[in-house]
């Protein structure tokens, strides 16, 4: 890119252009990431099933949950086309993984693509009797303004609180993955979202087979606990990546993909071990700017591009988790997320 080009291109396009070199995938590295992850996951699940001492089974089960997080993010990258693009083998593997993980690929691709196209973007006022949301709840946690909260009915407030409650995030195995990604889409449009039924049948069959063949304790260690851990962590990551103290909702006439990525998406700071388990999903602002960047090149992109180093940050330290969870409404005047109590009449 020449100096003259720099003057012609707007800042947002310059930044996107700067990320393009990092969107080049290493096929060998991608296959190694997938194969090694599946092998480690398989060994962890085998240990959770057959270790002779239950504390060892518990440790293996928790480790399996973390490995499911990593596997899901590889699946997520594949759906974006950042990992193993156009590979028929990967397509088959991830199709069945999506069913097992209660994340059918067709609906996940639709809802997650919608999320990427609208993160931090206000939506028109809801019709009477519907959610009075500021940001969409399709593929994301909804956000309501303080003004809408004051005028909402008790039922609307209750529904909103339930969707965003920490217990709903903790129980994401059921609330997010089973209900939101399978049951609700299936009920809304059975013909279009039939994969939701298939996912529930596949996942339910695995649960039933493990229980019948190996007993309830093995079911807990091999299926229920790992998926519960992975689901809760995944749901919280998704929540904190777009619900953090410095998050900003851009006015509709000023919104752009560039601003949605840098102002409405966080950098979730994690240690080296958790970065490996989460396949660098904490570099979420970089991912939102260019979803074609494979997970293993996200840190490289952030280190090389100065504009990506000055964004809103959070972490898994208790104070930061608490700070994210207590912010639930958008104050239009203050231009920031605030707790429910900030919306109480003066």
Secondary structure by P-SEA (a helix, b strand, c coil): ccaaaaaaccaaaaaaaaacccccccaaaaaaaaaaaaaaaaaaaaaacccccaaaaaaaaaaaaaaaaaaaaaaaaaaacccccccaaaaaaaaaaaaaacccaaaaaaaaaaaaaccccccccccccccccccccccbbbbbcaaaaaaccaaaaaaaaaaacaaaaaaccccccccccccccccccccccaaaaaaaaaaaaaaaaaaacccaaaaaaccaaaaaaaaaaaaaaaaaacccccccccccccccaaaaaccccccccccaaaaaaaccccaaaaaaacccccccaaaaaaaacccccccccccccaaaaaaaaacccccccccccccccccccc
